[in-house]
Amino acid sequence: MTEKMPLWRRLLRGVCVVLAILILLVLSGLLLGDHLTPKAMGPHSTVLPLQPAQGPIDREVVRLQAQHPGQSGVAFLSEGLDAYAARAVVTRHAARSLDLQYYMWKDDLIGHLMAQELYQAAERGVRVRLLLDDMNAQDKDALMMALDEHPNIEIRLYNPFRNRDGLWRLVEMVQRFFSVNHRMHNKQWIADGRVAIVGGRNIGEEYFSARSDVNFRDLDLLVAGKAVQQANTIFDAYWNSEAAVPVAALAFHTPAQLRLLMLESAHEAKLDAAQPYLQRVERSESARRFGLNEVKLHWSPNVEIISDPAMKHRRDDQANWLVTRLVRDLGATRDKALLISPYFVPGDEGERGLAALVERGAYVGVVTNSLAANDVAAVHSGYMHYRLPLLQDGVHLYELKSRGPGGGGSGPFGSSGASLHTKAFLIDDKRGFVGSFNLDPRSAYLNTEMGVMFEDRALAAELREEYLRLASPKMSYWVTRTPDNEVRWLDWAETPPTLLDREPDTSFKQRAVARVISWLPLESQL
């Protein structure tokens, strides 16, 4: 009679079997690579040819470009209501095409309202191309398919899962771990190939001041004129890349299901839930200025829209990566570098680079999220390692308060109040960048990113005002250190000013979770 195997050995054998399966899955993904992913099957298409007077956008931009030849017009969109109004206005005035590229499109009030704007434009005969990253598209297949059914709308997904839900999606995530980790973080909204909105906002309620419990501070730029041709080129490169797959090749729903979904979505704007928000947009004086011929654009010859290559994850040459360009520009700082990044994990090389700027005599200031304001606690855990070294280097740090205007409390894994989402920097009060790029390893090496680069003192002054507003005592804590190198937070808004000796507005559980996560080898993924 055979002796029964001890429990610990059976458990160990089970763990080894599971590990072996996981390793085999990952190895098969590495060996088979792209054979595991659906191939791009959509027809090649490009931006429609510009017309001199087909629609109101054509006529207005042609008129303004005649007054500012070879230049680009730029307007800042720092308020959520303005950002919504700008997108709604250019969409309603579009006569030819709408090309949209986003990391996240939420299935909420704003997501439905904007989907309706696209549908109504398509009904007028406007061609709509919508490219979304697939990581956040789960459970939205029916809505996307319903839109995609329209003959003037096509939706493609970037680096998609071929298994749309359930256990097989999880299996595919493990098998394709190294390739599925590369996401498209770009954000742009192009109308008629002549006007582009580029910046940090995804499509969702918190980004457009449509939620009372969350106040995201974010920033987009509305661009018209010469630089928009660069946005068109970027969009076409992504749209026609091997990573972009038509949603129709991935998801399946009956025509009756899709018709019902569109009928339900069509009533979204009429619901009581939508009316208060739409009325706020109507009452906003700044939002009303986004009538096509009323928005105030600053025209400049030195505006570029720049991006990572669409297939960044398959190229080892970093010469044309966005991080290379941004690091080079930051390294050329002479007097001042002002950085705004919600996720700030500079790494050893980044920390040394900022220290070198201070050593040369430059002022370096960074606004980022406090632990209470951060919506991704793991990122704050990565940032914690660099806080004291940066302070010792002479870098000025400011952390956004979670209880800012419109803010509330916060939970252990992220903010339910104020949260910073703006991604920008300013060099020497003349050169600036606004876009989707966080100062962290994920934006640098894993995700694709884009944004607007400019060299113009008037635009720089606007960006400096945004930095100063975010760094103000009302909005942020000033992070400092004691003589024995203990990190402290100074709240200048209190009377008298208060010096705090622990992460402000956080519970013991939040701080403990952040500390435990900080011990894990996750920095390259943050």
C-alpha positions as a Python dict, from the first residue, in 0.01 Angstrom:
ca = {
    (1, 'M'): (0, 0, 0),
    (2, 'T'): (146, 331, -113),
    (3, 'E'): (201, 601, 147),
    (4, 'K'): (-17, 908, 109),
    (5, 'M'): (174, 1216, -8),
    (6, 'P'): (197, 1488, 262),
    (7, 'L'): (-24, 1793, 216),
    (8, 'W'): (270, 2029, 185),
    (9, 'R'): (412, 1826, -103),
    (10, 'R'): (78, 1819, -282),
    (11, 'L'): (47, 2196, -243),
    (12, 'L'): (403, 2245, -365),
    (13, 'R'): (336, 2023, -667),
    (14, 'G'): (20, 2223, -743),
    (15, 'V'): (209, 2552, -722),
    (16, 'C'): (482, 2415, -951),
    (17, 'V'): (224, 2301, -1207),
    (18, 'V'): (57, 2644, -1207),
    (19, 'L'): (396, 2817, -1242),
    (20, 'A'): (494, 2583, -1525),
    (21, 'I'): (169, 2661, -1709),
    (22, 'L'): (223, 3036, -1664),
    (23, 'I'): (583, 3010, -1786),
    (24, 'L'): (476, 2805, -2090),
    (25, 'L'): (207, 3061, -2172),
    (26, 'V'): (452, 3351, -2151),
    (27, 'L'): (718, 3163, -2351),
    (28, 'S'): (467, 3076, -2621),
    (29, 'G'): (377, 3443, -2639),
    (30, 'L'): (742, 3541, -2677),
    (31, 'L'): (810, 3274, -2942),
    (32, 'L'): (493, 3315, -3145),
    (33, 'G'): (469, 3688, -3087),
    (34, 'D'): (241, 3860, -3335),
    (35, 'H'): (92, 3531, -3455),
    (36, 'L'): (-121, 3537, -3140),
    (37, 'T'): (-278, 3873, -3222),
    (38, 'P'): (-542, 3955, -3484),
    (39, 'K'): (-403, 4107, -3801),
    (40, 'A'): (-512, 4447, -3929),
    (41, 'M'): (-785, 4387, -4184),
    (42, 'G'): (-923, 4735, -4233),
    (43, 'P'): (-878, 4915, -4564),
    (44, 'H'): (-604, 5176, -4586),
    (45, 'S'): (-740, 5529, -4557),
    (46, 'T'): (-604, 5878, -4508),
    (47, 'V'): (-726, 6223, -4409),
    (48, 'L'): (-968, 6363, -4665),
    (49, 'P'): (-827, 6641, -4887),
    (50, 'L'): (-865, 6989, -4746),
    (51, 'Q'): (-1122, 7210, -4913),
    (52, 'P'): (-1120, 7592, -4924),
    (53, 'A'): (-1485, 7645, -4833),
    (54, 'Q'): (-1673, 7318, -4794),
    (55, 'G'): (-1778, 7395, -4438),
    (56, 'P'): (-1761, 7666, -4172),
    (57, 'I'): (-1435, 7530, -4029),
    (58, 'D'): (-1272, 7551, -4373),
    (59, 'R'): (-1391, 7905, -4429),
    (60, 'E'): (-1291, 8034, -4086),
    (61, 'V'): (-949, 7867, -4071),
    (62, 'V'): (-864, 7968, -4430),
    (63, 'R'): (-956, 8327, -4343),
    (64, 'L'): (-740, 8326, -4029),
    (65, 'Q'): (-447, 8154, -4201),
    (66, 'A'): (-449, 8422, -4468),
    (67, 'Q'): (-389, 8672, -4187),
    (68, 'H'): (-122, 8450, -4024),
    (69, 'P'): (55, 8262, -4307),
    (70, 'G'): (271, 7968, -4201),
    (71, 'Q'): (150, 7988, -3841),
    (72, 'S'): (-70, 7789, -3603),
    (73, 'G'): (-340, 7925, -3375),
    (74, 'V'): (-356, 7791, -3018),
    (75, 'A'): (-612, 7822, -2736),
    (76, 'F'): (-575, 7672, -2388),
    (77, 'L'): (-855, 7449, -2256),
    (78, 'S'): (-792, 7427, -1882),
    (79, 'E'): (-1154, 7411, -1764),
    (80, 'G'): (-1361, 7098, -1811),
    (81, 'L'): (-1670, 7282, -1939),
    (82, 'D'): (-1460, 7466, -2198),
    (83, 'A'): (-1301, 7139, -2310),
    (84, 'Y'): (-1644, 6981, -2362),
    (85, 'A'): (-1781, 7287, -2544),
    (86, 'A'): (-1481, 7303, -2776),
    (87, 'R'): (-1523, 6940, -2882),
    (88, 'A'): (-1899, 6979, -2926),
    (89, 'V'): (-1862, 7296, -3136),
    (90, 'V'): (-1597, 7165, -3377),
    (91, 'T'): (-1794, 6840, -3414),
    (92, 'R'): (-2118, 7020, -3495),
    (93, 'H'): (-1941, 7241, -3749),
    (94, 'A'): (-1750, 6957, -3917),
    (95, 'A'): (-1851, 6917, -4280),
    (96, 'R'): (-1611, 6648, -4400),
    (97, 'S'): (-1432, 6438, -4140),
    (98, 'L'): (-1373, 6365, -3771),
    (99, 'D'): (-1061, 6170, -3673),
    (100, 'L'): (-1038, 6078, -3303),
    (101, 'Q'): (-770, 5892, -3110),
    (102, 'Y'): (-809, 5812, -2738),
    (103, 'Y'): (-672, 5591, -2464),
    (104, 'M'): (-1003, 5576, -2276),
    (105, 'W'): (-1366, 5639, -2374),
    (106, 'K'): (-1589, 5575, -2075),
    (107, 'D'): (-1940, 5434, -2085),
    (108, 'D'): (-2084, 5723, -1884),
    (109, 'L'): (-2277, 6046, -1940),
    (110, 'I'): (-1994, 6225, -2124),
    (111, 'G'): (-1906, 5916, -2322),
    (112, 'H'): (-2266, 5883, -2441),
    (113, 'L'): (-2311, 6254, -2515),
    (114, 'M'): (-1996, 6263, -2725),
    (115, 'A'): (-2089, 5937, -2900),
    (116, 'Q'): (-2418, 6104, -2992),
    (117, 'E'): (-2229, 6406, -3133),
    (118, 'L'): (-2031, 6168, -3354),
    (119, 'Y'): (-2344, 5982, -3463),
    (120, 'Q'): (-2524, 6303, -3554),
    (121, 'A'): (-2220, 6420, -3753),
    (122, 'A'): (-2218, 6087, -3939),
    (123, 'E'): (-2588, 6133, -4013),
    (124, 'R'): (-2495, 6462, -4186),
    (125, 'G'): (-2248, 6273, -4406),
    (126, 'V'): (-1930, 6337, -4208),
    (127, 'R'): (-1678, 6051, -4216),
    (128, 'V'): (-1585, 5946, -3860),
    (129, 'R'): (-1274, 5742, -3778),
    (130, 'L'): (-1233, 5651, -3410),
    (131, 'L'): (-918, 5476, -3282),
    (132, 'L'): (-927, 5355, -2921),
    (133, 'D'): (-679, 5169, -2708),
    (134, 'D'): (-826, 4828, -2627),
    (135, 'M'): (-708, 4802, -2265),
    (136, 'N'): (-1006, 5007, -2146),
    (137, 'A'): (-1253, 4896, -2413),
    (138, 'Q'): (-1362, 4581, -2233),
    (139, 'D'): (-1743, 4557, -2191),
    (140, 'K'): (-1793, 4837, -2445),
    (141, 'D'): (-1798, 4617, -2755),
    (142, 'A'): (-2175, 4652, -2802),
    (143, 'L'): (-2165, 5033, -2793),
    (144, 'M'): (-1868, 5044, -3029),
    (145, 'M'): (-2029, 4797, -3266),
    (146, 'A'): (-2351, 4997, -3263),
    (147, 'L'): (-2164, 5307, -3377),
    (148, 'D'): (-1949, 5110, -3619),
    (149, 'E'): (-2263, 4983, -3794),
    (150, 'H'): (-2319, 5332, -3934),
    (151, 'P'): (-2183, 5351, -4290),
    (152, 'N'): (-1994, 5674, -4210),
    (153, 'I'): (-1834, 5550, -3886),
    (154, 'E'): (-1542, 5311, -3845),
    (155, 'I'): (-1387, 5213, -3514),
    (156, 'R'): (-1051, 5043, -3473),
    (157, 'L'): (-882, 4915, -3158),
    (158, 'Y'): (-511, 4949, -3085),
    (159, 'N'): (-324, 4633, -2981),
    (160, 'P'): (-651, 4449, -2911),
    (161, 'F'): (-734, 4128, -2730),
    (162, 'R'): (-877, 3866, -2963),
    (163, 'N'): (-1059, 3717, -2662),
    (164, 'R'): (-1306, 3985, -2559),
    (165, 'D'): (-1408, 3864, -2212),
    (166, 'G'): (-1403, 3584, -1957),
    (167, 'L'): (-1128, 3341, -1866),
    (168, 'W'): (-974, 3330, -2214),
    (169, 'R'): (-910, 3706, -2201),
    (170, 'L'): (-715, 3651, -1878),
    (171, 'V'): (-524, 3364, -2038),
    (172, 'E'): (-438, 3583, -2335),
    (173, 'M'): (-324, 3861, -2102),
    (174, 'V'): (-77, 3620, -1939),
    (175, 'Q'): (36, 3472, -2271),
    (176, 'R'): (90, 3812, -2434),
    (177, 'F'): (217, 3978, -2117),
    (178, 'F'): (512, 4153, -2281),
    (179, 'S'): (325, 4274, -2591),
    (180, 'V'): (-10, 4358, -2431),
    (181, 'N'): (175, 4586, -2189),
    (182, 'H'): (230, 4842, -2467),
    (183, 'R'): (-67, 5079, -2488),
    (184, 'M'): (-169, 5381, -2696),
    (185, 'H'): (-200, 5676, -2456),
    (186, 'N'): (-244, 5940, -2732),
    (187, 'K'): (-536, 6184, -2719),
    (188, 'Q'): (-651, 6396, -3012),
    (189, 'W'): (-977, 6512, -3176),
    (190, 'I'): (-942, 6642, -3535),
    (191, 'A'): (-1221, 6812, -3731),
    (192, 'D'): (-1206, 6850, -4112),
    (193, 'G'): (-828, 6809, -4099),
    (194, 'R'): (-802, 7176, -3994),
    (195, 'V'): (-865, 7192, -3617),
    (196, 'A'): (-718, 6955, -3356),
    (197, 'I'): (-769, 6928, -2980),
    (198, 'V'): (-460, 6764, -2827),
    (199, 'G'): (-374, 6715, -2461),
    (200, 'G'): (-431, 6503, -2153),
    (201, 'R'): (-806, 6442, -2136),
    (202, 'N'): (-967, 6104, -2190),
    (203, 'I'): (-1340, 6091, -2263),
    (204, 'G'): (-1524, 6056, -1932),
    (205, 'E'): (-1718, 6256, -1674),
    (206, 'E'): (-1427, 6338, -1441),
    (207, 'Y'): (-1226, 6501, -1722),
    (208, 'F'): (-1502, 6747, -1814),
    (209, 'S'): (-1628, 6866, -1472),
    (210, 'A'): (-1935, 6642, -1494),
    (211, 'R'): (-1892, 6474, -1155),
    (212, 'S'): (-1934, 6638, -816),
    (213, 'D'): (-1717, 6383, -633),
    (214, 'V'): (-1409, 6411, -856),
    (215, 'N'): (-1228, 6724, -973),
    (216, 'F'): (-961, 6642, -1232),
    (217, 'R'): (-723, 6926, -1316),
    (218, 'D'): (-638, 6873, -1682),
    (219, 'L'): (-525, 7062, -1991),
    (220, 'D'): (-581, 7044, -2367),
    (221, 'L'): (-476, 7277, -2647),
    (222, 'L'): (-704, 7363, -2939),
    (223, 'V'): (-483, 7405, -3246),
    (224, 'A'): (-574, 7540, -3590),
    (225, 'G'): (-360, 7601, -3897),
    (226, 'K'): (-25, 7465, -4005),
    (227, 'A'): (52, 7225, -3716),
    (228, 'V'): (-276, 7036, -3766),
    (229, 'Q'): (-122, 6871, -4073),
    (230, 'Q'): (118, 6699, -3832),
    (231, 'A'): (-180, 6574, -3631),
    (232, 'N'): (-333, 6436, -3953),
    (233, 'T'): (-11, 6253, -4039),
    (234, 'I'): (14, 6108, -3687),
    (235, 'F'): (-346, 5986, -3694),
    (236, 'D'): (-309, 5820, -4035),
    (237, 'A'): (11, 5644, -3923),
    (238, 'Y'): (-166, 5493, -3623),
    (239, 'W'): (-490, 5419, -3812),
    (240, 'N'): (-308, 5224, -4083),
    (241, 'S'): (-57, 5053, -3853),
    (242, 'E'): (-49, 4679, -3788),
    (243, 'A'): (-161, 4747, -3430),
    (244, 'A'): (-501, 4893, -3534),
    (245, 'V'): (-773, 4631, -3588),
    (246, 'P'): (-1137, 4704, -3688),
    (247, 'V'): (-1376, 4639, -3402),
    (248, 'A'): (-1605, 4458, -3648),
    (249, 'A'): (-1338, 4187, -3677),
    (250, 'L'): (-1330, 4135, -3302),
    (251, 'A'): (-1680, 4174, -3157),
    (252, 'F'): (-2013, 4023, -3262),
    (253, 'H'): (-2367, 4138, -3185),
    (254, 'T'): (-2696, 4098, -3368),
    (255, 'P'): (-2833, 4393, -3568),
    (256, 'A'): (-3138, 4402, -3338),
    (257, 'Q'): (-2916, 4439, -3030),
    (258, 'L'): (-2722, 4721, -3191),
    (259, 'R'): (-3036, 4908, -3301),
    (260, 'L'): (-3176, 4887, -2948),
    (261, 'L'): (-2851, 5016, -2798),
    (262, 'M'): (-2837, 5316, -3032),
    (263, 'L'): (-3202, 5394, -2957),
    (264, 'E'): (-3126, 5395, -2584),
    (265, 'S'): (-2814, 5605, -2634),
    (266, 'A'): (-3002, 5856, -2852),
    (267, 'H'): (-3216, 5950, -2552),
    (268, 'E'): (-2915, 6017, -2327),
    (269, 'A'): (-2913, 6391, -2396),
    (270, 'K'): (-3281, 6411, -2304),
    (271, 'L'): (-3242, 6241, -1967),
    (272, 'D'): (-3272, 6450, -1653),
    (273, 'A'): (-2919, 6341, -1561),
    (274, 'A'): (-2775, 6513, -1870),
    (275, 'Q'): (-2965, 6840, -1853),
    (276, 'P'): (-2793, 6997, -1548),
    (277, 'Y'): (-2454, 6943, -1706),
    (278, 'L'): (-2556, 7074, -2049),
    (279, 'Q'): (-2713, 7378, -1880),
    (280, 'R'): (-2385, 7444, -1695),
    (281, 'V'): (-2204, 7439, -2029),
    (282, 'E'): (-2461, 7681, -2173),
    (283, 'R'): (-2426, 7918, -1876),
    (284, 'S'): (-2046, 7919, -1882),
    (285, 'E'): (-1920, 8243, -2037),
    (286, 'S'): (-1586, 8089, -2133),
    (287, 'A'): (-1755, 7782, -2285),
    (288, 'R'): (-1987, 8005, -2492),
    (289, 'R'): (-1679, 8166, -2645),
    (290, 'F'): (-1609, 7845, -2832),
    (291, 'G'): (-1845, 7946, -3107),
    (292, 'L'): (-1636, 7887, -3416),
    (293, 'N'): (-1559, 8250, -3500),
    (294, 'E'): (-1535, 8369, -3139),
    (295, 'V'): (-1258, 8159, -2985),
    (296, 'K'): (-943, 8362, -2926),
    (297, 'L'): (-645, 8192, -3084),
    (298, 'H'): (-287, 8301, -3033),
    (299, 'W'): (-99, 8261, -3362),
    (300, 'S'): (263, 8152, -3366),
    (301, 'P'): (509, 8011, -3622),
    (302, 'N'): (673, 7781, -3364),
    (303, 'V'): (407, 7519, -3285),
    (304, 'E'): (450, 7145, -3348),
    (305, 'I'): (230, 6842, -3282),
    (306, 'I'): (462, 6551, -3207),
    (307, 'S'): (418, 6183, -3126),
    (308, 'D'): (580, 5849, -3068),
    (309, 'P'): (579, 5613, -3370),
    (310, 'A'): (269, 5394, -3388),
    (311, 'M'): (472, 5071, -3362),
    (312, 'K'): (707, 5201, -3092),
    (313, 'H'): (712, 4869, -2907),
    (314, 'R'): (869, 4692, -3207),
    (315, 'R'): (1152, 4940, -3256),
    (316, 'D'): (1474, 4949, -3058),
    (317, 'D'): (1589, 5277, -3211),
    (318, 'Q'): (1479, 5547, -2968),
    (319, 'A'): (1593, 5838, -3184),
    (320, 'N'): (1238, 5922, -3291),
    (321, 'W'): (1071, 5841, -2959),
    (322, 'L'): (903, 6127, -2779),
    (323, 'V'): (1108, 6072, -2463),
    (324, 'T'): (1428, 6140, -2658),
    (325, 'R'): (1298, 6475, -2781),
    (326, 'L'): (1161, 6582, -2442),
    (327, 'V'): (1474, 6483, -2248),
    (328, 'R'): (1690, 6674, -2495),
    (329, 'D'): (1477, 6986, -2458),
    (330, 'L'): (1469, 6965, -2078),
    (331, 'G'): (1843, 6914, -2074),
    (332, 'A'): (1888, 7244, -2257),
    (333, 'T'): (1729, 7440, -1968),
    (334, 'R'): (1928, 7746, -1871),
    (335, 'D'): (1728, 7932, -1605),
    (336, 'K'): (1403, 7755, -1519),
    (337, 'A'): (1215, 7426, -1570),
    (338, 'L'): (856, 7398, -1445),
    (339, 'L'): (712, 7046, -1466),
    (340, 'I'): (353, 6927, -1420),
    (341, 'S'): (305, 6550, -1408),
    (342, 'P'): (32, 6356, -1225),
    (343, 'Y'): (246, 6042, -1234),
    (344, 'F'): (602, 6142, -1152),
    (345, 'V'): (860, 5861, -1131),
    (346, 'P'): (1182, 6015, -1269),
    (347, 'G'): (1407, 5712, -1217),
    (348, 'D'): (1772, 5742, -1121),
    (349, 'E'): (1865, 5893, -1457),
    (350, 'G'): (1584, 6149, -1443),
    (351, 'E'): (1670, 6243, -1086),
    (352, 'R'): (2033, 6298, -1183),
    (353, 'G'): (1924, 6505, -1484),
    (354, 'L'): (1710, 6738, -1272),
    (355, 'A'): (1990, 6763, -1015),
    (356, 'A'): (2230, 6864, -1293),
    (357, 'L'): (1997, 7148, -1395),
    (358, 'V'): (1991, 7280, -1037),
    (359, 'E'): (2370, 7247, -1017),
    (360, 'R'): (2397, 7468, -1327),
    (361, 'G'): (2193, 7734, -1148),
    (362, 'A'): (1844, 7664, -1287),
    (363, 'Y'): (1525, 7670, -1082),
    (364, 'V'): (1345, 7334, -1110),
    (365, 'G'): (988, 7300, -984),
    (366, 'V'): (756, 6998, -1004),
    (367, 'V'): (382, 6978, -936),
    (368, 'T'): (248, 6625, -892),
    (369, 'N'): (-24, 6444, -698),
    (370, 'S'): (-14, 6384, -325),
    (371, 'L'): (-92, 6030, -213),
    (372, 'A'): (-447, 6137, -126),
    (373, 'A'): (-497, 6294, -470),
    (374, 'N'): (-334, 6019, -675),
    (375, 'D'): (-576, 5784, -854),
    (376, 'V'): (-303, 5517, -887),
    (377, 'A'): (-144, 5442, -550),
    (378, 'A'): (127, 5225, -708),
    (379, 'V'): (262, 5526, -900),
    (380, 'H'): (291, 5728, -581),
    (381, 'S'): (482, 5436, -432),
    (382, 'G'): (737, 5468, -711),
    (383, 'Y'): (759, 5846, -665),
    (384, 'M'): (821, 5812, -288),
    (385, 'H'): (1172, 5674, -349),
    (386, 'Y'): (1279, 5994, -526),
    (387, 'R'): (1113, 6257, -308),
    (388, 'L'): (1394, 6303, -54),
    (389, 'P'): (1681, 6278, -309),
    (390, 'L'): (1510, 6543, -525),
    (391, 'L'): (1468, 6774, -225),
    (392, 'Q'): (1833, 6722, -136),
    (393, 'D'): (1923, 6808, -497),
    (394, 'G'): (1741, 7142, -463),
    (395, 'V'): (1432, 7055, -670),
    (396, 'H'): (1110, 7227, -552),
    (397, 'L'): (821, 6982, -506),
    (398, 'Y'): (450, 7060, -478),
    (399, 'E'): (180, 6796, -422),
    (400, 'L'): (-182, 6863, -514),
    (401, 'K'): (-431, 6862, -228),
    (402, 'S'): (-711, 6608, -248),
    (403, 'R'): (-956, 6849, -89),
    (404, 'G'): (-915, 7125, -349),
    (405, 'P'): (-1211, 7305, -511),
    (406, 'G'): (-1483, 7048, -566),
    (407, 'G'): (-1281, 6783, -382),
    (408, 'G'): (-1403, 6529, -134),
    (409, 'G'): (-1253, 6242, 58),
    (410, 'S'): (-1031, 5972, -79),
    (411, 'G'): (-1016, 5595, -69),
    (412, 'P'): (-721, 5365, 2),
    (413, 'F'): (-646, 5293, -363),
    (414, 'G'): (-703, 5636, -517),
    (415, 'S'): (-867, 5973, -504),
    (416, 'S'): (-1236, 6047, -491),
    (417, 'G'): (-1171, 6421, -467),
    (418, 'A'): (-930, 6650, -650),
    (419, 'S'): (-671, 6487, -874),
    (420, 'L'): (-406, 6624, -1109),
    (421, 'H'): (-413, 6496, -1467),
    (422, 'T'): (-232, 6776, -1654),
    (423, 'K'): (92, 6674, -1827),
    (424, 'A'): (310, 6967, -1930),
    (425, 'F'): (643, 7141, -1883),
    (426, 'L'): (784, 7488, -1941),
    (427, 'I'): (1148, 7576, -2010),
    (428, 'D'): (1300, 7923, -1957),
    (429, 'D'): (958, 8092, -1984),
    (430, 'K'): (951, 8044, -2360),
    (431, 'R'): (943, 7676, -2461),
    (432, 'G'): (662, 7446, -2356),
    (433, 'F'): (492, 7109, -2400),
    (434, 'V'): (135, 7001, -2331),
    (435, 'G'): (18, 6647, -2401),
    (436, 'S'): (-32, 6293, -2274),
    (437, 'F'): (327, 6227, -2158),
    (438, 'N'): (379, 6156, -1786),
    (439, 'L'): (728, 6183, -1644),
    (440, 'D'): (748, 5811, -1568),
    (441, 'P'): (891, 5491, -1723),
    (442, 'R'): (557, 5383, -1873),
    (443, 'S'): (521, 5698, -2084),
    (444, 'A'): (889, 5690, -2174),
    (445, 'Y'): (929, 5329, -2283),
    (446, 'L'): (599, 5135, -2287),
    (447, 'N'): (310, 5354, -2402),
    (448, 'T'): (285, 5568, -2713),
    (449, 'E'): (235, 5938, -2634),
    (450, 'M'): (181, 6270, -2812),
    (451, 'G'): (148, 6641, -2747),
    (452, 'V'): (200, 6998, -2861),
    (453, 'M'): (544, 7160, -2844),
    (454, 'F'): (579, 7536, -2879),
    (455, 'E'): (836, 7812, -2850),
    (456, 'D'): (641, 8130, -2788),
    (457, 'R'): (652, 8365, -2488),
    (458, 'A'): (278, 8443, -2493),
    (459, 'L'): (184, 8074, -2486),
    (460, 'A'): (455, 8015, -2226),
    (461, 'A'): (301, 8285, -2006),
    (462, 'E'): (-34, 8100, -2013),
    (463, 'L'): (131, 7773, -1921),
    (464, 'R'): (327, 7944, -1643),
    (465, 'E'): (-2, 8077, -1500),
    (466, 'E'): (-140, 7723, -1498),
    (467, 'Y'): (170, 7597, -1316),
    (468, 'L'): (151, 7878, -1059),
    (469, 'R'): (-219, 7812, -1003),
    (470, 'L'): (-154, 7443, -940),
    (471, 'A'): (145, 7515, -714),
    (472, 'S'): (-41, 7781, -515),
    (473, 'P'): (-106, 7729, -141),
    (474, 'K'): (-477, 7692, -213),
    (475, 'M'): (-416, 7396, -447),
    (476, 'S'): (-97, 7226, -325),
    (477, 'Y'): (129, 7144, -33),
    (478, 'W'): (490, 7258, -49),
    (479, 'V'): (709, 6953, 18),
    (480, 'T'): (1019, 7023, 225),
    (481, 'R'): (1262, 6842, 455),
    (482, 'T'): (1397, 6880, 805),
    (483, 'P'): (1770, 6920, 887),
    (484, 'D'): (1780, 6546, 959),
    (485, 'N'): (1623, 6469, 618),
    (486, 'E'): (1267, 6386, 718),
    (487, 'V'): (1006, 6475, 453),
    (488, 'R'): (746, 6731, 559),
    (489, 'W'): (445, 6900, 395),
    (490, 'L'): (384, 7271, 449),
    (491, 'D'): (27, 7398, 413),
    (492, 'W'): (62, 7772, 348),
    (493, 'A'): (-315, 7812, 312),
    (494, 'E'): (-364, 7760, 688),
    (495, 'T'): (-336, 8047, 933),
    (496, 'P'): (-77, 8010, 1069),
    (497, 'P'): (94, 7783, 812),
    (498, 'T'): (93, 7419, 923),
    (499, 'L'): (384, 7175, 892),
    (500, 'L'): (264, 6815, 853),
    (501, 'D'): (480, 6512, 934),
    (502, 'R'): (286, 6248, 738),
    (503, 'E'): (121, 6215, 397),
    (504, 'P'): (-163, 6474, 418),
    (505, 'D'): (-530, 6372, 417),
    (506, 'T'): (-452, 5999, 424),
    (507, 'S'): (-542, 5713, 652),
    (508, 'F'): (-301, 5464, 805),
    (509, 'K'): (-429, 5205, 557),
    (510, 'Q'): (-348, 5425, 256),
    (511, 'R'): (2, 5494, 381),
    (512, 'A'): (61, 5127, 463),
    (513, 'V'): (-58, 5012, 121),
    (514, 'A'): (165, 5268, -53),
    (515, 'R'): (464, 5162, 157),
    (516, 'V'): (414, 4791, 89),
    (517, 'I'): (375, 4851, -286),
    (518, 'S'): (694, 5059, -281),
    (519, 'W'): (889, 4745, -182),
    (520, 'L'): (783, 4561, -498),
    (521, 'P'): (998, 4569, -818),
    (522, 'L'): (734, 4754, -1021),
    (523, 'E'): (907, 5077, -1122),
    (524, 'S'): (960, 4985, -1487),
    (525, 'Q'): (583, 4932, -1522),
    (526, 'L'): (473, 5259, -1359),
}
